Amino acid sequence: MTETVALENAHWRVGLLPHAGGTVAYGQVKVGSAWVDVMRPTPDEHLNSPPKTSSYPLVPWSNRIREGKLRWQGRTYQLRVNYPDGTAIHGTGTEYPWQVVEQSADRVVLEFSSRDVYGVNFPWTFSARFTYALVGTRFTCTMALTNTDHETFPAGLGHHPYFMRRLTAADGTAVGEEARLRINCAKGYALINQMPDGPAGDVPAHADYRQMRELGNTFVDDCLTDRTAPISASIDYPGALRIDVEADDLLQHVVVYVPEDKPFFALEPVTNANDAFNLDEAGSDTTGLFLVQPGQTETTQFSFAAHIY
């Protein structure tokens, strides 16, 4: 059984799985006298399976790399394809255990160093340091990436949280109404097989959540950008709770995933667009990739701020 590191304050209860790729096992908010799962809880049988958890780190890139071919400055690096669609997906951080380097009742720091393991699916060495903290009504994640290589490289950061469509108490009683969503992004990408062939343009109609609305029953798997507010998105459970996703300026992209006939959806604060390395190599200057020089650390942060009705 994977050990769960628990954080708790008066508003949040969060479980972390350091040895399962530095993932999040659960995220609960206190609504009235009841703790409710706002984030998709991880079943016991999947506590060692990062894609089945509540949320997982995306480092050193977010989303897909077409055919696993990372093109950069005229060179092509063939990464290991690790998804059925023939792409390299969601970075490489979840493939290895993370170390607990600091811990208290409401804060934990997890660290991963690619130099300490073999087979890392990235051409350059790096370390990642993710700090999870409960600060009042906020569950905050500070993500830091350090270049431990001898040359500058491009990278990205993010997290992949799943949220519940409906909130329920432990006895199965519904808490509030079904989730509604607003995403404060003015542009989106035209995607083919979840990858863009060009820069961002109009927000696709099926993924247009610029005004608060129901999630709907249409399949959505889209990447949005050009944020218009410090709050990148809001999830509203009318009558119970609103979660505001507060994100730093570096996190200019939001990936929204709404599967059909599932009790959850994903809302990912990320730095970069899907297939960002190849978009950048093709001349796009708004991919969200950032450069990290040898010895440099790039840091960004997001928070889930809980507002109880």
MORAKA-V153204 format. One record per residue. RES is the residue in one small letter. PHI is phi in radians with two decimals (none if undefined). NEAR is the number of other ideal C-beta (glycine too) atoms within 12 Angstrom. D_CENTER is the distance of its C-alpha to the mean C-alpha in Angstrom with 1 decimal. Layout:
{{RES/PHI/NEAR/D_CENTER} {RES/PHI/NEAR/D_CENTER}}
This chain:
{{m/none/12/24.5} {t/-1.26/26/21.4} {e/-1.27/17/21.9} {t/-1.79/28/19.5} {v/-1.63/33/19.3} {a/-1.77/26/19.7} {l/-2.07/34/19.1} {e/-2.73/26/21.1} {n/-2.40/24/22.7} {a/-1.24/16/24.5} {h/-2.08/29/21.5} {w/-2.22/40/18.6} {r/-2.24/32/18.6} {v/-2.32/43/15.7} {g/-2.01/33/16.0} {l/-2.12/43/14.5} {l/-2.11/38/15.4} {p/-0.99/37/16.1} {h/-1.42/24/18.1} {a/-1.97/35/15.7} {g/1.33/39/13.3} {g/1.18/43/12.3} {t/-1.58/48/10.4} {v/-1.81/47/10.7} {a/-1.52/41/13.8} {y/-2.82/37/14.2} {g/-2.51/43/13.9} {q/-2.07/37/17.2} {v/-2.11/41/18.9} {k/-1.50/26/22.6} {v/-2.01/31/24.2} {g/1.15/17/27.9} {s/-1.78/11/29.0} {a/-1.95/24/26.4} {w/-1.52/27/23.1} {v/-2.16/36/20.8} {d/-1.35/37/17.6} {v/-1.47/48/15.2} {m/-1.61/38/12.3} {r/-1.03/35/13.4} {p/-1.29/32/15.5} {t/-1.54/33/15.8} {p/-1.08/15/19.4} {d/-0.94/17/21.6} {e/-1.26/11/22.2} {h/-2.02/22/18.5} {l/-1.21/27/17.9} {n/-1.96/25/18.1} {s/-2.11/21/15.9} {p/-0.88/37/12.2} {p/-1.14/24/11.4} {k/-1.70/27/13.4} {t/-1.48/40/11.7} {s/-1.23/40/10.1} {s/-2.91/45/6.7} {y/-2.51/41/6.4} {p/-1.23/48/6.1} {l/-1.97/46/6.2} {v/-2.71/46/9.6} {p/-1.68/48/12.0} {w/-2.78/50/10.5} {s/-1.94/47/8.0} {n/1.12/46/9.5} {r/-1.74/42/13.2} {i/-2.14/47/16.3} {r/-1.00/34/19.4} {e/0.99/24/21.8} {g/1.19/28/20.0} {k/-1.69/24/22.2} {l/-1.59/38/20.7} {r/-1.74/26/23.3} {w/-2.71/29/23.9} {q/0.90/16/27.1} {g/1.44/7/29.2} {r/-1.87/16/28.1} {t/-2.11/18/26.3} {y/-1.88/25/24.4} {q/-1.51/17/24.1} {l/-1.56/33/21.1} {r/-1.24/22/21.1} {v/-1.26/19/20.2} {n/-2.31/22/18.0} {y/-2.49/23/17.4} {p/-1.02/9/20.3} {d/-1.45/22/20.0} {g/1.45/19/21.1} {t/-2.00/28/18.1} {a/-1.66/35/16.2} {i/-2.32/35/12.6} {h/1.10/41/9.2} {g/1.25/46/11.1} {t/-2.33/39/13.4} {g/-1.13/43/12.2} {t/-1.38/38/11.9} {e/-1.49/31/15.5} {y/-2.44/32/17.2} {p/-1.17/24/17.9} {w/-1.90/38/16.8} {q/-1.74/23/19.6} {v/-1.45/26/20.0} {v/-1.86/21/21.7} {e/-2.59/19/22.0} {q/-2.73/21/22.0} {s/-2.53/17/23.4} {a/-1.16/16/23.4} {d/-2.24/25/20.6} {r/-2.72/28/18.9} {v/-2.51/35/17.8} {v/-2.03/27/17.1} {l/-1.96/41/15.8} {e/-2.40/32/16.8} {f/-2.33/40/16.8} {s/-2.11/24/19.5} {s/-1.22/32/19.9} {r/-1.23/19/23.6} {d/-1.56/18/24.0} {v/-2.36/21/23.3} {y/-1.93/11/24.4} {g/1.42/13/23.0} {v/-1.14/29/19.8} {n/-1.50/32/18.5} {f/-2.82/41/18.7} {p/-1.27/30/22.0} {w/-2.14/32/21.8} {t/-1.55/28/21.4} {f/-2.74/41/18.9} {s/-2.23/36/17.8} {a/-2.17/49/14.6} {r/-2.31/33/14.9} {f/-1.94/43/12.3} {t/-1.90/34/14.1} {y/-1.86/45/13.3} {a/-2.52/30/15.9} {l/-1.83/34/17.5} {v/-2.20/25/19.4} {g/1.07/17/21.5} {t/-1.55/24/19.6} {r/-1.94/29/16.3} {f/-1.79/44/13.6} {t/-2.01/34/12.4} {c/-2.21/48/10.2} {t/-1.84/33/11.9} {m/-1.92/44/10.7} {a/-2.22/31/13.9} {l/-2.16/45/14.8} {t/-2.01/30/18.6} {n/-1.40/29/20.7} {t/-1.84/28/23.2} {d/-1.66/26/24.8} {h/-1.73/11/28.0} {e/-2.40/20/26.8} {t/-1.19/20/24.3} {f/-2.42/33/21.2} {p/-1.54/38/18.4} {a/-2.74/48/14.8} {g/-2.59/51/11.2} {l/-2.48/48/8.2} {g/3.03/50/4.5} {h/-2.46/50/1.9} {h/-2.16/42/2.7} {p/-1.42/42/5.3} {y/-1.85/38/8.7} {f/-2.04/45/11.4} {m/-1.42/35/15.2} {r/-1.17/32/17.4} {r/-2.27/31/20.1} {l/-1.68/43/20.7} {t/-2.38/24/23.4} {a/-1.34/21/25.4} {a/-1.05/15/26.4} {d/-1.50/10/29.5} {g/1.58/12/27.8} {t/-1.24/16/28.8} {a/-1.16/21/26.6} {v/-2.05/32/25.2} {g/1.27/30/25.1} {e/-1.79/20/24.6} {e/-1.10/27/22.0} {a/-1.04/37/18.8} {r/-2.07/29/19.1} {l/-2.40/38/16.6} {r/-2.27/30/16.9} {i/-2.13/44/14.7} {n/-1.58/32/16.4} {c/-2.29/39/16.3} {a/-1.67/21/19.7} {k/-2.36/31/19.0} {g/-2.54/35/17.5} {y/-1.87/40/18.1} {a/-1.37/25/20.7} {l/-1.93/31/19.2} {i/-2.10/15/21.3} {n/0.97/20/19.7} {q/1.16/30/16.2} {m/-2.28/32/17.3} {p/-1.47/36/19.1} {d/-1.87/20/22.6} {g/-2.85/22/22.8} {p/-1.20/24/21.5} {a/-1.17/34/19.9} {g/-2.41/20/22.5} {d/-1.18/20/22.9} {v/-1.21/28/20.2} {p/-1.01/26/21.0} {a/-1.01/15/22.9} {h/-1.22/22/21.0} {a/-1.96/36/17.7} {d/-1.53/24/19.5} {y/-2.00/36/18.3} {r/-1.18/27/19.8} {q/-1.92/14/22.0} {m/-0.96/22/21.0} {r/-2.69/24/21.7} {e/-1.13/22/21.3} {l/-1.08/36/18.6} {g/1.46/22/21.5} {n/-1.95/15/22.3} {t/-1.49/21/21.6} {f/-1.10/19/19.0} {v/-2.28/33/16.2} {d/-2.64/30/13.7} {d/-2.34/39/13.6} {c/-2.01/48/12.2} {l/-2.03/46/13.6} {t/-2.71/40/14.5} {d/1.05/26/17.4} {r/-1.07/33/16.2} {t/-2.01/19/19.2} {a/-2.77/21/18.4} {p/-1.06/21/16.7} {i/-1.52/28/15.1} {s/-1.29/44/12.7} {a/-2.81/44/12.9} {s/-2.32/33/14.9} {i/-1.97/46/15.2} {d/-1.98/31/18.8} {y/-1.91/35/20.7} {p/-0.89/20/24.2} {g/1.52/19/26.6} {a/-2.37/32/24.1} {l/-2.80/38/20.9} {r/-2.21/32/18.7} {i/-1.91/42/15.2} {d/-1.71/30/14.6} {v/-1.63/45/11.2} {e/-1.64/30/12.8} {a/-2.44/39/11.4} {d/-1.13/28/13.5} {d/-1.09/19/15.2} {l/-1.12/29/13.4} {l/-1.54/42/10.2} {q/-1.47/39/12.5} {h/-1.97/46/10.5} {v/-2.33/52/8.7} {v/-1.77/47/8.3} {v/-2.04/47/10.1} {y/-2.29/32/11.3} {v/-2.14/32/14.4} {p/-1.31/20/16.3} {e/-1.39/16/20.0} {d/1.03/11/21.7} {k/-2.14/19/18.7} {p/-1.47/20/18.3} {f/-2.45/33/14.6} {f/-2.59/41/12.1} {a/-2.03/41/8.4} {l/-2.47/49/7.2} {e/-1.92/42/4.1} {p/-1.38/49/5.2} {v/-2.42/51/6.1} {t/-1.42/47/9.7} {n/-2.08/46/11.2} {a/-1.28/48/12.5} {n/-1.03/49/12.9} {d/0.94/40/15.7} {a/-1.12/46/15.7} {f/-1.08/42/18.2} {n/-1.31/35/20.7} {l/-1.08/38/20.4} {d/-1.09/29/21.2} {e/-1.13/24/24.0} {a/-1.45/20/25.4} {g/1.98/12/25.7} {s/-1.27/25/22.8} {d/-1.92/14/22.3} {t/-2.21/25/19.2} {t/-1.34/38/16.6} {g/1.53/45/14.5} {l/-1.13/40/15.3} {f/-2.22/34/16.9} {l/-1.66/23/19.8} {v/-2.16/33/20.2} {q/-1.40/20/23.8} {p/-0.93/17/25.2} {g/1.46/16/24.8} {q/-1.45/21/22.5} {t/-2.08/22/19.3} {e/-1.85/34/16.6} {t/-2.25/24/14.7} {t/-2.58/39/12.3} {q/-2.58/31/11.2} {f/-2.39/46/9.7} {s/-2.41/34/11.4} {f/-1.80/44/11.8} {a/-1.67/30/15.5} {a/-1.65/40/17.7} {h/-2.13/23/20.9} {i/-1.54/25/23.4} {y/-1.41/18/26.1}}
